[in-house]
Amino acid sequence: MCHFITAIISSNSDLTLLNRIGDQFDIAFDYINNDHIKNQIDTNYSYLQKLTACCECGTSLGAQDHIMSAEREQIKDINRLKRKGWSQNKIESWLTNKQRSSVNQQRSFDHQSINYQEDAVKWLGFLSLLMKSSEIGYFGLLFHWYSGSVDSEDFQIIEYERLKEHQLNEDFIFHMKEDIVYEVLF
């Protein structure tokens, strides 16, 4: 379905302050109630969703993996077609047609990569400024590919990874992994 960005903060943290920091980067959060995730986090934490007009499918978070996923999907598609008994000529014809439509998608991707960089700069600024604020207490950033509703999807948090300011660069943003909570240290 779609990517959505969520976060975890200390229950006693000031959401207004978090959003004031985020305002500079067009980033804001609100509380969300997903019992599956709440059961995986400390009871002293609250679960948040990044506010957006729609999904976050164009996010720079993990963008490199999204690109690689598309390539892996094509390989899976070819293997699936082979299992269905398609001839090599038919598969090559299918790939040619797909590549023709991909020309327009590549133009879109070239434009999108600019957006990835702009989005990465926003996230880097937000996280960097957040690291300098001791008033939030705890902040963990998480993104997930949802196949259902954000407030009811059941998925496992894989791990928690502590961020240090020297890690914050575009490469880090582009290679973030889904279902990992990236913790900002204060």
C-alpha positions as CSV (number, residue, x, y, z in Angstrom):
1,M,0.0,0.0,0.0
2,C,2.2,2.9,1.2
3,H,5.0,4.1,3.4
4,F,4.2,6.1,6.5
5,I,6.6,7.6,9.0
6,T,6.0,7.3,12.7
7,A,7.8,8.1,15.9
8,I,8.1,7.3,19.5
9,I,8.5,9.9,22.2
10,S,8.6,10.0,26.0
11,S,5.0,10.2,27.3
12,N,6.0,13.3,29.3
13,S,7.6,15.0,26.2
14,D,5.9,18.1,24.9
15,L,4.5,17.3,21.5
16,T,4.0,21.1,20.8
17,L,7.7,21.6,21.3
18,L,8.6,18.7,19.0
19,N,6.3,20.2,16.4
20,R,7.8,23.7,16.9
21,I,11.2,22.2,16.0
22,G,9.6,20.4,13.1
23,D,7.9,23.5,11.8
24,Q,11.2,24.7,10.4
25,F,11.3,21.6,8.2
26,D,7.6,21.1,7.4
27,I,7.6,18.1,9.8
28,A,4.8,17.6,12.4
29,F,3.5,14.7,14.4
30,D,0.3,13.7,16.2
31,Y,-0.6,10.9,18.5
32,I,-1.7,7.6,17.0
33,N,-3.2,4.6,18.7
34,N,-1.8,1.3,17.3
35,D,-2.1,-1.3,20.0
36,H,0.3,-3.7,18.1
37,I,3.1,-1.2,18.3
38,K,2.2,0.2,21.7
39,N,2.6,-3.4,23.0
40,Q,6.2,-3.4,21.7
41,I,7.3,-0.1,23.3
42,D,7.8,1.0,26.9
43,T,4.6,2.2,28.6
44,N,6.4,5.5,29.3
45,Y,6.4,6.2,25.5
46,S,3.8,7.5,23.1
47,Y,3.4,6.5,19.5
48,L,3.2,9.3,16.8
49,Q,2.4,9.5,13.1
50,K,4.0,12.2,10.9
51,L,1.2,14.4,9.6
52,T,0.9,14.4,5.9
53,A,-1.7,15.0,3.2
54,C,-1.2,11.5,1.9
55,C,1.3,8.7,2.3
56,E,5.1,9.1,2.5
57,C,6.0,7.0,-0.6
58,G,8.3,9.7,-1.8
59,T,10.3,9.8,1.4
60,S,14.1,9.9,1.3
61,L,14.2,7.6,4.3
62,G,15.5,4.4,2.9
63,A,15.2,5.7,-0.6
64,Q,18.2,3.6,-1.9
65,D,16.5,0.5,-0.7
66,H,13.3,1.5,-2.5
67,I,15.2,1.7,-5.7
68,M,16.9,-1.6,-5.1
69,S,13.5,-3.1,-4.3
70,A,12.2,-2.1,-7.7
71,E,15.1,-4.0,-9.3
72,R,14.5,-7.0,-7.2
73,E,10.8,-6.9,-8.1
74,Q,11.7,-7.1,-11.8
75,I,13.8,-10.2,-11.2
76,K,11.0,-11.7,-9.3
77,D,8.6,-10.9,-12.1
78,I,10.8,-12.5,-14.7
79,N,11.2,-15.7,-12.5
80,R,7.4,-15.7,-12.0
81,L,6.8,-15.4,-15.8
82,K,9.3,-18.3,-16.4
83,R,7.4,-20.5,-14.0
84,K,4.2,-19.7,-15.9
85,G,5.9,-21.1,-19.0
86,W,6.6,-17.8,-20.8
87,S,9.2,-18.2,-23.6
88,Q,12.3,-16.1,-23.5
89,N,11.1,-14.1,-26.5
90,K,7.8,-13.3,-24.8
91,I,9.6,-12.2,-21.6
92,E,12.0,-10.0,-23.6
93,S,9.0,-8.4,-25.4
94,W,7.4,-7.8,-22.0
95,L,10.7,-6.3,-20.7
96,T,10.9,-4.0,-23.8
97,N,7.4,-2.8,-23.3
98,K,8.1,-2.3,-19.6
99,Q,11.3,-0.4,-20.4
100,R,9.4,1.9,-22.8
101,S,7.1,2.9,-20.0
102,S,10.1,3.1,-17.7
103,V,11.5,6.0,-19.8
104,N,8.8,8.2,-18.5
105,Q,9.2,6.8,-15.0
106,Q,13.0,7.5,-15.3
107,R,12.3,11.1,-16.1
108,S,10.0,11.1,-13.1
109,F,12.7,9.4,-11.0
110,D,15.3,12.0,-12.1
111,H,12.9,14.7,-10.8
112,Q,12.2,12.5,-7.7
113,S,15.9,12.2,-6.9
114,I,16.0,15.9,-6.5
115,N,13.1,15.6,-4.1
116,Y,14.9,12.9,-2.3
117,Q,17.8,15.2,-1.7
118,E,15.5,18.0,-0.6
119,D,13.6,15.6,1.7
120,A,16.9,14.3,3.1
121,V,18.1,17.8,3.9
122,K,14.9,18.4,5.8
123,W,15.2,15.3,7.9
124,L,18.9,15.9,8.6
125,G,18.1,19.4,9.8
126,F,15.2,18.2,11.9
127,L,17.2,15.4,13.5
128,S,20.2,17.6,14.0
129,L,18.2,20.3,15.7
130,L,16.4,17.7,17.7
131,M,19.7,16.3,19.0
132,K,20.5,19.8,20.4
133,S,17.2,20.0,22.3
134,S,17.3,18.3,25.7
135,E,13.6,19.1,26.4
136,I,12.1,16.2,24.3
137,G,13.6,13.5,26.4
138,Y,13.4,10.6,23.9
139,F,12.7,10.5,20.2
140,G,12.7,7.4,17.9
141,L,12.0,7.6,14.2
142,L,10.4,4.6,12.4
143,F,9.0,4.0,8.9
144,H,7.1,1.0,7.5
145,W,5.5,-0.1,4.3
146,Y,1.9,-0.5,5.4
147,S,-0.5,-2.9,3.7
148,G,-3.3,-1.8,5.9
149,S,-4.3,1.0,8.3
150,V,-1.6,2.9,10.1
151,D,-3.5,2.6,13.4
152,S,-4.1,-1.2,13.2
153,E,-1.2,-2.7,11.1
154,D,0.6,-5.4,13.0
155,F,4.3,-5.5,12.4
156,Q,7.4,-6.2,14.5
157,I,9.9,-3.6,15.3
158,I,13.2,-5.3,14.3
159,E,15.6,-3.4,16.5
160,Y,16.6,-0.1,18.0
161,E,19.6,1.8,16.6
162,R,21.0,4.8,18.5
163,L,21.9,7.8,16.3
164,K,24.9,9.9,16.8
165,E,25.3,13.3,15.2
166,H,28.3,12.3,13.2
167,Q,26.2,9.6,11.5
168,L,23.8,12.2,10.1
169,N,24.3,12.6,6.4
170,E,22.4,11.9,3.2
171,D,23.9,8.5,2.8
172,F,22.6,7.5,6.2
173,I,19.1,8.8,5.4
174,F,19.0,7.0,2.0
175,H,20.1,3.7,3.6
176,M,17.8,3.7,6.6
177,K,15.9,0.4,7.0
178,E,12.2,-0.1,7.6
179,D,10.9,-1.3,10.9
180,I,14.0,-0.1,12.9
181,V,13.6,2.6,15.5
182,Y,16.3,5.2,15.0
183,E,16.8,6.7,18.4
184,V,18.0,10.3,18.8
185,L,20.3,10.7,21.8
186,F,20.0,13.9,23.8
